Amino acid sequence: MTFRSERNVRIDLLPEESTAAARAFGPLGAQVRIWHRAGGTDHTSLHAKVIAADRHTALLGSANLTGHGLSRNVESGVILRDSRAVGRPVDHLRWLTGPEGLLRRS
């Protein structure tokens, strides 16, 4: 939490709705904004794994942040450090959480 305050980082999470993942971030309180699909679940799953530090650095990976996913699966990821490559997923995430997007704050 101190890290976020000192660096003025905005934390937006889009956890999978079929799990209780959002509860794990409860202690962070207002420092984290939790987003869900508008209208609830529709038999689709959230599969993207993107961590964007800014418009210049992002991690794209395959790891599911579950016990099984972290302890038993073979996963990979790539760090992008190119503003052209990082800007596209950041813009998409901003659209998803914008007024016309598919996500709403919980």
GROMACS elastic network, one bead per residue, 0.5 to 0.9 nm:
[ bonds ]
;  ai    aj funct       b0    kb
    1     4     6  0.52758   500
    1     5     6  0.64763   500
    1     6     6  0.87646   500
    1    28     6  0.68783   500
    1    31     6  0.77296   500
    2     5     6  0.51111   500
    2     6     6  0.60660   500
    2     7     6  0.84956   500
    3     6     6  0.53102   500
    3     7     6  0.61166   500
    3     8     6  0.82756   500
    3     9     6  0.82417   500
    4     7     6  0.53422   500
    4     8     6  0.56500   500
    4     9     6  0.51031   500
    4    10     6  0.75116   500
    4    11     6  0.82008   500
    4    31     6  0.78258   500
    5     8     6  0.51694   500
    5     9     6  0.69389   500
    5    31     6  0.85178   500
    6     9     6  0.80929   500
    9    31     6  0.88910   500
    9    53     6  0.84727   500
   10    31     6  0.74096   500
   10    32     6  0.73057   500
   10    33     6  0.82906   500
   11    31     6  0.67537   500
   11    33     6  0.62600   500
   11    34     6  0.86300   500
   12    31     6  0.89723   500
   12    32     6  0.59041   500
   12    34     6  0.60575   500
   12    35     6  0.72364   500
   13    22     6  0.81860   500
   13    32     6  0.71516   500
   13    33     6  0.62021   500
   13    35     6  0.60914   500
   13    36     6  0.88518   500
   14    17     6  0.85653   500
   14    22     6  0.84264   500
   14    33     6  0.86929   500
   14    34     6  0.60861   500
   14    35     6  0.50229   500
   14    36     6  0.62426   500
   14    37     6  0.86923   500
   14    46     6  0.81369   500
   14   103     6  0.85729   500
   15    18     6  0.88385   500
   15    19     6  0.80719   500
   15    20     6  0.85656   500
   15    21     6  0.60568   500
   15    22     6  0.60922   500
   15    34     6  0.75251   500
   15    35     6  0.73942   500
   15    36     6  0.74157   500
   15    46     6  0.76568   500
   16    19     6  0.60138   500
   16    20     6  0.81137   500
   16    21     6  0.69027   500
   16    22     6  0.81741   500
   16    36     6  0.81380   500
   16    45     6  0.70186   500
   16    46     6  0.57093   500
   16    47     6  0.81000   500
   17    20     6  0.71504   500
   17    21     6  0.76389   500
   17    22     6  0.81068   500
   17    36     6  0.71110   500
   17    37     6  0.84999   500
   17    40     6  0.84382   500
   17    41     6  0.73590   500
   17    45     6  0.81978   500
   17    46     6  0.81504   500
   18    21     6  0.85352   500
   18    41     6  0.83413   500
   18    45     6  0.83592   500
   19    22     6  0.79617   500
   20    23     6  0.57376   500
   20    24     6  0.75384   500
   21    24     6  0.56286   500
   21    25     6  0.76011   500
   21    65     6  0.88425   500
   21    66     6  0.87058   500
   22    25     6  0.56120   500
   22    26     6  0.69764   500
   22    34     6  0.70680   500
   23    26     6  0.51511   500
   23    27     6  0.83649   500
   24    27     6  0.74198   500
   24    28     6  0.89203   500
   25    28     6  0.56686   500
   25    29     6  0.75195   500
   25    32     6  0.75512   500
   25    34     6  0.87297   500
   26    29     6  0.55601   500
   26    30     6  0.88309   500
   26    32     6  0.84475   500
   28    31     6  0.56977   500
   28    32     6  0.62626   500
   29    32     6  0.62612   500
   29    33     6  0.85268   500
   30    33     6  0.68838   500
   33   105     6  0.68556   500
   33   106     6  0.79590   500
   34   104     6  0.84425   500
   34   105     6  0.57187   500
   34   106     6  0.58100   500
   35    38     6  0.89258   500
   35    97     6  0.75490   500
   35   103     6  0.59613   500
   35   104     6  0.53759   500
   35   106     6  0.57133   500
   36    39     6  0.87004   500
   36    40     6  0.72685   500
   36    41     6  0.86914   500
   36   102     6  0.83332   500
   36   103     6  0.52335   500
   36   104     6  0.54271   500
   36   105     6  0.62358   500
   36   106     6  0.64360   500
   37    40     6  0.55867   500
   37    41     6  0.67760   500
   37    42     6  0.88911   500
   37   102     6  0.57290   500
   37   104     6  0.60957   500
   37   105     6  0.86604   500
   38    41     6  0.81885   500
   38   101     6  0.85209   500
   38   102     6  0.55777   500
   38   103     6  0.50507   500
   38   104     6  0.54185   500
   38   105     6  0.87069   500
   39    42     6  0.80675   500
   39   102     6  0.87544   500
   39   103     6  0.87875   500
   39   104     6  0.87772   500
   41    44     6  0.68191   500
   41    45     6  0.82086   500
   42    45     6  0.84358   500
   46    49     6  0.87410   500
   47    62     6  0.84132   500
   47    64     6  0.82533   500
   48    60     6  0.82493   500
   48    61     6  0.80256   500
   48    62     6  0.77105   500
   49    59     6  0.80448   500
   49    60     6  0.58991   500
   49    61     6  0.54664   500
   49    62     6  0.61840   500
   49    63     6  0.70530   500
   49    64     6  0.76395   500
   50    58     6  0.69924   500
   50    59     6  0.57394   500
   50    61     6  0.66995   500
   50    89     6  0.80040   500
   51    57     6  0.86708   500
   51    58     6  0.54789   500
   51    59     6  0.50705   500
   51    60     6  0.66726   500
   51    61     6  0.87378   500
   52    55     6  0.71487   500
   52    56     6  0.81988   500
   52    57     6  0.61636   500
   52    59     6  0.63660   500
   52    60     6  0.84767   500
   52    86     6  0.75234   500
   52    89     6  0.82564   500
   52    90     6  0.68323   500
   53    56     6  0.74625   500
   53    57     6  0.55388   500
   53    58     6  0.56900   500
   53    59     6  0.82363   500
   54    57     6  0.56882   500
   54    58     6  0.71345   500
   54    83     6  0.89129   500
   54    86     6  0.81197   500
   54    87     6  0.86022   500
   54    90     6  0.80838   500
   55    58     6  0.77624   500
   55    81     6  0.88976   500
   55    82     6  0.83594   500
   55    83     6  0.56972   500
   55    84     6  0.84039   500
   55    85     6  0.88833   500
   55    86     6  0.56873   500
   55    87     6  0.52936   500
   55    88     6  0.88331   500
   55    90     6  0.67358   500
   55    91     6  0.89587   500
   56    80     6  0.76574   500
   56    81     6  0.54873   500
   56    82     6  0.55813   500
   56    84     6  0.79745   500
   56    85     6  0.82315   500
   56    86     6  0.58252   500
   56    87     6  0.72156   500
   57    79     6  0.70534   500
   57    80     6  0.55182   500
   57    82     6  0.68268   500
   57    83     6  0.72907   500
   57    86     6  0.63217   500
   58    78     6  0.83094   500
   58    79     6  0.57292   500
   58    80     6  0.52315   500
   58    81     6  0.68347   500
   58    82     6  0.88108   500
   58    85     6  0.89475   500
   58    86     6  0.60927   500
   58    89     6  0.89213   500
   58    90     6  0.88409   500
   59    77     6  0.67095   500
   59    78     6  0.57319   500
   59    80     6  0.62413   500
   59    86     6  0.89811   500
   60    76     6  0.87083   500
   60    77     6  0.54834   500
   60    78     6  0.54448   500
   60    79     6  0.64941   500
   60    80     6  0.76580   500
   61    64     6  0.88375   500
   61    75     6  0.74861   500
   61    76     6  0.56870   500
   61    78     6  0.62337   500
   61    79     6  0.85958   500
   62    75     6  0.56491   500
   62    76     6  0.57659   500
   62    77     6  0.62541   500
   63    66     6  0.84967   500
   63    69     6  0.62233   500
   63    70     6  0.68799   500
   63    73     6  0.79027   500
   63    74     6  0.81088   500
   63    75     6  0.53139   500
   63    76     6  0.68591   500
   63    77     6  0.77662   500
   64    67     6  0.85406   500
   64    68     6  0.81889   500
   64    70     6  0.68238   500
   64    73     6  0.87136   500
   64    75     6  0.84949   500
   65    68     6  0.82727   500
   65    69     6  0.59742   500
   65    70     6  0.62197   500
   66    70     6  0.59750   500
   66    71     6  0.83591   500
   67    70     6  0.53824   500
   67    71     6  0.59896   500
   67    72     6  0.80735   500
   68    71     6  0.52671   500
   68    72     6  0.53573   500
   68    73     6  0.68006   500
   69    72     6  0.59124   500
   69    73     6  0.51789   500
   69    74     6  0.81176   500
   69    75     6  0.81732   500
   70    73     6  0.63368   500
   70    74     6  0.83405   500
   70    75     6  0.82775   500
   71    74     6  0.86147   500
   80    83     6  0.83770   500
   80    85     6  0.70090   500
   80    86     6  0.65262   500
   81    84     6  0.89258   500
   81    85     6  0.77710   500
   81    86     6  0.71682   500
   82    85     6  0.53787   500
   82    86     6  0.60399   500
   82    87     6  0.82840   500
   83    86     6  0.50614   500
   83    87     6  0.55357   500
   83    88     6  0.86167   500
   84    87     6  0.53379   500
   84    88     6  0.69019   500
   85    88     6  0.60288   500
   85    89     6  0.77466   500
   86    89     6  0.59442   500
   86    90     6  0.63796   500
   86    91     6  0.87027   500
   87    90     6  0.50984   500
   87    91     6  0.59206   500
   87    92     6  0.84967   500
   88    91     6  0.51661   500
   88    92     6  0.61970   500
   88    93     6  0.87058   500
   89    93     6  0.61024   500
   89    94     6  0.85240   500
   90    93     6  0.51466   500
   90    94     6  0.61790   500
   90    95     6  0.86077   500
   91    94     6  0.50401   500
   91    95     6  0.61537   500
   91    96     6  0.86344   500
   92    95     6  0.50163   500
   92    96     6  0.61720   500
   92    97     6  0.87404   500
   93    97     6  0.63575   500
   93    98     6  0.85418   500
   93   101     6  0.88798   500
   94    97     6  0.52361   500
   94    98     6  0.59485   500
   94   101     6  0.82228   500
   95    99     6  0.78703   500
   95   100     6  0.71441   500
   95   101     6  0.53724   500
   95   102     6  0.82471   500
   95   103     6  0.89925   500
   96    99     6  0.82930   500
   96   100     6  0.74703   500
   96   102     6  0.52247   500
   96   103     6  0.55744   500
   96   104     6  0.85807   500
   97   100     6  0.79340   500
   97   101     6  0.53913   500
   97   102     6  0.68482   500
   97   103     6  0.52042   500
   97   104     6  0.65076   500
   97   105     6  0.80408   500
   98   101     6  0.50368   500
   98   102     6  0.81108   500
   98   103     6  0.77314   500
   98   104     6  0.84346   500
   99   102     6  0.85569   500
   99   103     6  0.88319   500
   99   104     6  0.87814   500
  100   103     6  0.88093   500
  101   104     6  0.80560   500
